[in-house]
Every structure is written in C-alpha cells, then in structure tokens.
Amino acid sequence: MYHIERAIFDIRRGLPVVVNTSEQRLLVQALEGSASVDSLAALSGSRPALVLTRHRLEAMGMALTADAACLPLPKHVSEADLHRLALSQESTPLTPALLSGLKPAGVGERGAVALMRRALLVPAALSAEVSASAAARIDQQLANGELLEVNARDAEKCLAGAPGMLKRVSEARIPLEDAAESRFVLFREPDGLREHVAVVIGQPERLSGAVPMRMHSACLTGDLFGSLRCDCGEQLRNAVVDIQSMGGGVLLYLAQEGRGIGLANKLRAYTLQDGGLDTVDADQVLGFGDDERQYAVAVDMLNALDINKVQLLTNNPLKMAALREGGIEVVSRQALYGSVTDHNHRYLSAKANRAGHFLDDVLEGHGR
C-alpha cells in the first residue's frame, strides 16, 4: 500500500513508475501532462503503447469486452494524435495506422490505468516494456530512488482504496443555519489524497431505530457556488433540513467530485456536454464509466460512528446496494429532491433514464 501511495504522487507529478507483473516490467506514465513517447521509449528501450479504457474505446465506436486495451504507437505519433486518441470528440476519422494492433490489456496495463484513475487524471497511460538492454539502467534508478516500482496486482486493486484503514483525524462542533447542534468529524484515507467529513446532526446515538443518513458526494460547483447545471447544492441543504426534522442523524460528505472522476475531469465533461452530450456520454468520451464512486469509505465511516442501521435519503439505488453489501442495514429510503430547472433538466433526465435514479416524481411536472 505504501508504494502505491508514493506511485500515485509520482504519477500526478508527471513521473514514470515501474509496474512489475512478475513476468515483465512496464514503465508507465500518465498521458495527461508532459508525457513524451520518445523519452519513455529511450528510457525503457522499447516502443510504448497507449492504454485506453473500454469506455473510451466504446466512445470511439470500438467494441471491447476487456476493461482496457493497448494500442501500439507508430514511431512518429504527434501529441495531437495522442490527444485525439485519448480525449477528443472530433468527428475526423483517425488514420488506420493509429488504430491497428489493438489488444486487450494485461494485468500491468490494467494496473497502470487504475493508477491514473486513482490519481484523478484522464484514464489513459503510456506503457513500455523494460527491455533487456535497459534493465540495468532501470535497476540503478530504482536503487537510487529515482524511480519507484509497484506490484501490478496491487496497482490494479488501488481503486478500492484501503477498506478498514480509514483514519478518524479530528472533529469539532460546527453550528449550522438549519441544524445548530452539529458536529463535523473528519476522516482521512491512507494515501492522503482524500478527506471525508461526517456531519453528525443532533444526537443520533439516542435514536432507538434506524439513523437518518445521507451520502453526499462533494460538488464544488453546486455546493459552494450554486451552479445551475445540477441540483447538488440544493440537495445538500435539503438533506440537513430533513435530517434535523427527523430528530437528528448523519450526513456523510464524500470527496468524490463528479461521480468520482475529480474536478478537472468534471470540467472537461461539462465542456463536452456543452457540445451536446449528456452527462453519461461525456464521461465515457473521457474514458470513465457511468459512476466511478466507491462507497466502502462510507461503510467505514458508519462503522467508526457505531451506526449499522440507517434510513437513507437518496434517489440512487447504487448507494442502497453498496451499503447493504458492506453490512449496513438500509431499513427504508426517503427521496431527496432539488428543483428541476431548464439548466439541470437534461442532467437529471440522464440520471433517471440511464443510471436508474428514482426521479420520476420530480421530473413528471417538468416535461420529461
């Protein structure tokens, strides 16, 4: 776990890392940033490939059953071509040479893409096998601490975080406008990248039955700035009011911006939506699935707060399933709506029609 955490920081800084599958060693680097095909080729002694997710390839019209695939890169490939392969929605067809030789990714390449996703970067990586001629040089750089090596299986599992290792860090009483008796409890994940907050409203430990509870994924644009593109800020405030009126409970504020893709990628997706895509298709163009969030952290937070039975405020069936899978009893569900406007109607419709969110009641009055 320690090496994976260090690898994530190196990747975010634009540095390559070695991914070891036991059968081969791959030198991998994030495409986002200052990645150079030629420099990676010189360092590894072999020609790099581009690793793309199944979602990205499907957005390009290429069916794939594997989670990711490797695309060998020709000797002279431009940065513009790499961008078009990994990010662009351009209708201009790619040359056949760029798309030839596609093959399912192995465990090393899958681990590379998982590292990119955990680092909140575009899920596309450059990957090159460490050749026999470059092995001694790579070994020396590893020994000197210039490069870091991680196990491929560990890298592949990094998206799950570290269940059971969440650390309760600090807490304080924070009176809220709609819930004066509130306490914020901060939790930190082991890799240090994400911090989550449990907002404890009232004294839920005194409740005899299920604890009213809301899992709210952070939305900087909606929660803080009142963006009209979503209903997140209104849902957040309504959740506080509802929990207070129900006699207290807990709101888990999870650092999972943009359904888990991070703020940078959410803004990229917004730009694609301005071009006509809905929220699901925009995420797919970037290489992401419908919902990249992981809820094991919410289970850990509830366990730390000694809560095992909840009345869940949500419209999302995935949240109910995730809690039950984690051993939390979901006694009942209460709907939680924001206002439907001309600005957010398409976003909410996509969540209902494509992600199965329970939004029929609120959309019916706005011409679904």
C-alpha positions as CSV (number, residue, x, y, z in Angstrom):
1,M,0.0,0.0,0.0
2,Y,2.8,2.4,0.8
3,H,4.4,2.0,-2.6
4,I,1.1,2.5,-4.3
5,E,0.6,5.8,-2.4
6,R,4.0,7.0,-3.5
7,A,3.4,5.9,-7.1
8,I,0.2,8.0,-7.2
9,F,2.0,11.1,-6.2
10,D,4.8,10.4,-8.7
11,I,2.2,9.9,-11.5
12,R,0.5,13.2,-10.6
13,R,3.8,14.9,-10.9
14,G,4.3,13.5,-14.4
15,L,6.9,10.9,-13.5
16,P,7.1,7.4,-14.8
17,V,6.8,4.4,-12.5
18,V,7.7,0.7,-12.9
19,V,4.8,-1.8,-12.8
20,N,6.0,-5.3,-12.1
21,T,3.8,-8.2,-13.2
22,S,6.4,-10.9,-12.2
23,E,6.7,-11.9,-15.9
24,Q,7.6,-8.4,-17.2
25,R,8.3,-4.9,-16.0
26,L,6.5,-2.0,-17.6
27,L,7.4,1.6,-17.4
28,V,4.2,3.6,-17.3
29,Q,3.4,7.3,-17.3
30,A,0.2,9.4,-17.4
31,L,-0.7,10.7,-20.8
32,E,-2.1,13.8,-19.1
33,G,0.7,16.4,-18.5
34,S,4.2,16.3,-20.0
35,A,4.3,12.6,-21.1
36,S,6.7,12.1,-24.1
37,V,6.5,8.9,-26.2
38,D,10.1,9.4,-27.4
39,S,11.5,9.9,-23.9
40,L,9.7,6.9,-22.5
41,A,10.9,4.8,-25.4
42,A,14.5,5.9,-24.8
43,L,14.2,5.1,-21.1
44,S,12.6,1.7,-21.5
45,G,14.4,0.6,-24.6
46,S,11.1,-0.4,-26.3
47,R,8.3,1.3,-28.2
48,P,5.4,2.5,-25.9
49,A,1.8,1.7,-26.3
50,L,-1.2,3.7,-25.3
51,V,-3.5,2.1,-22.8
52,L,-7.2,3.2,-23.0
53,T,-10.3,2.1,-21.1
54,R,-13.1,0.1,-22.5
55,H,-15.4,3.1,-22.1
56,R,-13.1,5.3,-24.1
57,L,-12.8,2.8,-26.9
58,E,-16.6,2.3,-27.0
59,A,-17.0,6.1,-27.3
60,M,-14.8,5.7,-30.4
61,G,-17.0,3.0,-31.8
62,M,-14.8,0.1,-30.9
63,A,-16.4,-2.8,-29.0
64,L,-14.3,-4.4,-26.3
65,T,-15.1,-6.9,-23.6
66,A,-11.9,-6.4,-21.6
67,D,-11.6,-3.5,-19.1
68,A,-8.8,-1.8,-21.1
69,A,-6.8,-2.3,-24.2
70,C,-3.3,-1.5,-25.5
71,L,-2.7,0.4,-28.7
72,P,0.8,0.1,-30.1
73,L,2.1,3.6,-31.2
74,P,3.8,4.2,-34.5
75,K,7.3,5.7,-34.5
76,H,6.2,9.1,-35.4
77,V,3.0,9.9,-33.5
78,S,2.1,13.5,-32.7
79,E,0.8,15.0,-29.5
80,A,-2.3,16.0,-31.4
81,D,-2.9,12.3,-32.4
82,L,-2.4,11.2,-28.8
83,H,-4.9,13.8,-27.7
84,R,-7.4,12.7,-30.3
85,L,-7.0,9.0,-29.2
86,A,-7.5,9.7,-25.5
87,L,-9.8,12.7,-25.2
88,S,-11.1,14.2,-28.4
89,Q,-14.7,14.0,-29.6
90,E,-13.6,15.0,-33.1
91,S,-15.6,13.5,-36.0
92,T,-12.5,13.5,-38.2
93,P,-11.5,9.8,-38.5
94,L,-8.2,8.6,-37.2
95,T,-5.8,7.0,-39.6
96,P,-5.9,3.2,-39.7
97,A,-2.2,3.1,-38.6
98,L,-3.1,4.6,-35.3
99,L,-5.8,2.0,-34.6
100,S,-4.0,-1.1,-35.8
101,G,-2.7,-3.8,-33.4
102,L,-5.2,-3.1,-30.6
103,K,-5.1,-5.9,-28.0
104,P,-6.7,-6.5,-24.6
105,A,-4.6,-5.1,-21.7
106,G,-2.7,-7.4,-19.4
107,V,-2.6,-7.0,-15.6
108,G,0.3,-4.5,-15.8
109,E,-1.6,-2.2,-18.2
110,R,-4.8,-2.5,-16.2
111,G,-2.9,-1.6,-13.1
112,A,-1.5,1.5,-15.0
113,V,-5.0,2.7,-15.9
114,A,-6.2,2.1,-12.3
115,L,-3.3,4.3,-11.0
116,M,-4.4,7.1,-13.4
117,R,-8.0,6.9,-12.2
118,R,-6.9,6.8,-8.5
119,A,-4.8,9.9,-9.2
120,L,-7.8,11.6,-10.7
121,L,-6.2,12.0,-14.1
122,V,-7.5,11.2,-17.5
123,P,-7.6,7.3,-17.5
124,A,-5.1,6.9,-20.3
125,A,-1.4,5.8,-19.9
126,L,1.7,5.3,-21.9
127,S,3.2,1.9,-21.2
128,A,6.5,0.4,-22.4
129,E,8.1,-2.9,-21.5
130,V,11.6,-2.6,-19.9
131,S,13.9,-4.2,-22.4
132,A,16.9,-6.4,-21.6
133,S,19.2,-3.6,-22.8
134,A,17.6,-1.1,-20.4
135,A,17.2,-3.4,-17.4
136,A,20.5,-2.5,-15.7
137,R,19.8,1.2,-16.1
138,I,16.3,0.9,-14.7
139,D,17.6,-1.2,-11.7
140,Q,20.1,1.5,-10.9
141,Q,17.5,4.2,-11.0
142,L,15.3,2.1,-8.7
143,A,18.2,1.6,-6.3
144,N,18.9,5.4,-6.3
145,G,15.3,6.2,-5.6
146,E,14.9,8.0,-9.0
147,L,12.2,5.5,-10.0
148,L,9.6,3.6,-8.0
149,E,8.4,0.0,-8.6
150,V,5.0,-1.3,-7.7
151,N,3.3,-4.7,-8.0
152,A,0.8,-4.9,-10.8
153,R,-1.9,-6.6,-8.8
154,D,-1.6,-4.0,-6.0
155,A,-1.9,-1.3,-8.6
156,E,-5.0,-2.9,-10.2
157,K,-6.7,-3.0,-6.8
158,C,-5.9,0.6,-5.8
159,L,-9.3,1.9,-6.8
160,A,-10.9,0.1,-3.9
161,G,-8.8,2.3,-1.5
162,A,-7.9,0.5,1.7
163,P,-11.1,-0.7,3.4
164,G,-10.9,-0.8,7.1
165,M,-7.9,1.6,7.2
166,L,-9.7,4.9,7.2
167,K,-8.4,7.2,10.0
168,R,-10.5,9.4,12.2
169,V,-8.5,12.5,12.4
170,S,-10.3,15.4,14.1
171,E,-13.7,16.8,15.0
172,A,-15.4,20.0,16.2
173,R,-18.8,21.4,17.0
174,I,-20.0,23.4,13.9
175,P,-23.4,25.0,14.4
176,L,-25.3,25.1,11.0
177,E,-28.0,27.5,10.0
178,D,-30.6,24.7,9.8
179,A,-29.1,22.4,12.4
180,A,-27.5,24.3,15.3
181,E,-26.4,21.1,17.1
182,S,-24.0,19.7,14.6
183,R,-20.5,18.2,14.8
184,F,-18.0,17.7,12.0
185,V,-15.8,14.5,12.1
186,L,-13.0,14.4,9.6
187,F,-11.7,11.1,8.2
188,R,-8.6,10.6,6.0
189,E,-7.8,7.8,3.6
190,P,-4.4,6.2,3.9
191,D,-3.0,7.6,0.7
192,G,-3.7,11.1,2.0
193,L,-5.4,12.2,-1.2
194,R,-8.9,12.3,0.1
195,E,-10.6,13.5,3.3
196,H,-14.2,12.9,4.0
197,V,-16.5,14.5,6.6
198,A,-19.3,13.1,8.7
199,V,-21.7,15.8,9.7
200,V,-23.4,14.5,12.9
201,I,-26.6,16.3,13.4
202,G,-28.2,16.2,16.9
203,Q,-27.6,13.1,18.9
204,P,-28.3,10.1,16.6
205,E,-26.9,7.7,19.2
206,R,-30.0,8.3,21.2
207,L,-32.3,7.2,18.4
208,S,-33.9,3.8,19.0
209,G,-34.3,2.8,15.4
210,A,-32.6,3.5,12.1
211,V,-30.5,6.6,11.8
212,P,-31.5,9.1,9.1
213,M,-28.5,9.3,6.8
214,R,-27.4,11.0,3.6
215,M,-24.3,10.1,1.5
216,H,-23.5,13.3,-0.4
217,S,-20.6,13.4,-3.0
218,A,-18.8,16.7,-3.0
219,C,-19.7,19.1,-5.8
220,L,-17.6,22.3,-5.6
221,T,-19.6,24.0,-8.4
222,G,-23.0,23.2,-7.0
223,D,-22.4,23.0,-3.2
224,L,-20.3,26.1,-2.9
225,F,-21.1,28.3,-5.9
226,G,-24.7,27.4,-6.6
227,S,-24.2,26.1,-10.1
228,L,-27.4,25.7,-12.1
229,R,-26.1,22.7,-14.0
230,C,-27.0,20.3,-11.2
231,D,-29.2,20.2,-8.1
232,C,-26.4,19.1,-5.7
233,G,-26.3,22.3,-3.6
234,E,-30.0,22.2,-3.0
235,Q,-29.9,18.5,-2.2
236,L,-27.2,19.1,0.3
237,R,-29.1,21.9,2.1
238,N,-32.4,20.0,2.0
239,A,-30.7,16.9,3.5
240,V,-29.5,18.9,6.5
241,V,-33.1,20.3,7.0
242,D,-34.6,16.8,6.6
243,I,-32.2,15.1,9.0
244,Q,-32.8,17.8,11.6
245,S,-36.6,17.5,11.3
246,M,-36.3,13.7,11.7
247,G,-34.7,14.1,15.1
248,G,-31.0,14.0,14.0
249,G,-28.7,11.8,12.0
250,V,-25.6,11.9,9.9
251,L,-24.6,13.4,6.5
252,L,-21.5,11.9,5.0
253,Y,-19.8,14.4,2.8
254,L,-17.6,12.3,0.5
255,A,-14.7,13.6,-1.5
256,Q,-15.9,12.1,-4.8
257,E,-16.3,15.0,-7.1
258,G,-18.0,14.4,-10.4
259,R,-19.2,10.9,-9.5
260,G,-15.7,10.0,-8.7
261,I,-13.8,11.4,-11.7
262,G,-12.4,14.5,-10.0
263,L,-12.9,18.2,-10.6
264,A,-10.6,18.5,-13.6
265,N,-12.3,15.7,-15.4
266,K,-15.8,17.0,-14.4
267,L,-15.0,20.4,-16.0
268,R,-13.8,18.5,-19.2
269,A,-17.1,16.6,-19.2
270,Y,-19.0,19.9,-18.8
271,T,-17.3,21.2,-22.0
272,L,-18.3,18.1,-23.8
273,Q,-21.9,18.5,-22.5
274,D,-21.9,22.0,-24.0
275,G,-21.2,20.3,-27.3
276,G,-24.4,18.2,-27.0
277,L,-23.5,15.1,-25.0
278,D,-25.4,14.1,-21.8
279,T,-23.5,13.5,-18.6
280,V,-23.1,9.8,-19.1
281,D,-21.8,10.0,-22.7
282,A,-19.4,12.9,-21.8
283,D,-17.8,10.8,-19.0
284,Q,-17.5,7.9,-21.5
285,V,-15.7,10.0,-24.0
286,L,-13.1,10.8,-21.3
287,G,-12.7,7.1,-20.6
288,F,-14.9,6.7,-17.5
289,G,-17.9,4.5,-16.6
290,D,-21.4,5.7,-15.6
291,D,-20.4,6.1,-12.0
292,E,-16.8,5.8,-10.7
293,R,-17.6,6.3,-7.0
294,Q,-16.6,3.8,-4.3
295,Y,-18.8,3.5,-1.2
296,A,-16.6,1.3,1.0
297,V,-15.4,4.5,2.7
298,A,-18.9,5.4,3.7
299,V,-19.3,2.0,5.3
300,D,-16.0,2.6,7.2
301,M,-17.3,6.0,8.4
302,L,-20.6,4.5,9.7
303,N,-18.7,1.7,11.4
304,A,-16.5,4.3,13.2
305,L,-19.6,6.1,14.3
306,D,-21.2,2.9,15.5
307,I,-24.1,3.1,13.0
308,N,-25.3,-0.1,11.4
309,K,-28.9,0.6,10.6
310,V,-30.0,3.6,8.5
311,Q,-32.9,5.4,6.9
312,L,-31.2,6.5,3.7
313,L,-32.0,9.8,2.0
314,T,-31.2,9.1,-1.7
315,N,-32.6,8.7,-5.2
316,N,-29.7,6.4,-6.2
317,P,-30.2,2.6,-6.0
318,L,-26.5,2.0,-6.2
319,K,-26.0,3.7,-2.8
320,M,-28.5,1.4,-1.2
321,A,-26.9,-1.7,-2.7
322,A,-23.4,-0.6,-1.7
323,L,-24.4,-0.1,2.0
324,R,-26.1,-3.4,2.2
325,E,-23.2,-5.1,0.6
326,G,-21.0,-3.5,3.3
327,G,-23.1,-4.9,6.1
328,I,-25.2,-1.7,6.8
329,E,-28.9,-2.4,7.1
330,V,-30.9,0.0,5.0
331,V,-34.3,0.0,6.7
332,S,-36.0,2.4,4.3
333,R,-35.4,5.1,1.7
334,Q,-36.6,8.6,1.6
335,A,-36.5,10.6,-1.6
336,L,-34.4,13.8,-1.7
337,Y,-35.0,16.3,-4.5
338,G,-33.8,19.7,-5.6
339,S,-35.6,21.9,-8.0
340,V,-35.8,20.9,-11.7
341,T,-34.9,23.9,-14.0
342,D,-34.2,24.4,-17.6
343,H,-30.5,24.4,-16.7
344,N,-30.4,21.0,-15.0
345,H,-33.3,19.1,-16.6
346,R,-31.1,17.3,-19.1
347,Y,-28.7,16.3,-16.4
348,L,-31.4,14.9,-14.1
349,S,-33.1,13.2,-17.1
350,A,-29.9,11.4,-17.9
351,K,-29.5,10.2,-14.3
352,A,-33.1,8.9,-14.4
353,N,-33.1,7.3,-17.8
354,R,-29.6,6.0,-18.0
355,A,-28.5,5.5,-14.4
356,G,-31.8,4.4,-12.9
357,H,-32.1,7.1,-10.3
358,F,-35.6,7.4,-8.7
359,L,-36.5,10.8,-10.2
360,D,-39.9,10.1,-11.9
361,D,-41.9,12.1,-9.4
362,V,-39.9,15.3,-9.7
363,L,-39.4,15.1,-13.5
364,E,-43.0,14.5,-14.3
365,G,-44.0,18.1,-13.7
366,H,-41.3,19.4,-15.9
367,G,-41.9,17.6,-19.1
368,R,-39.7,14.6,-19.0
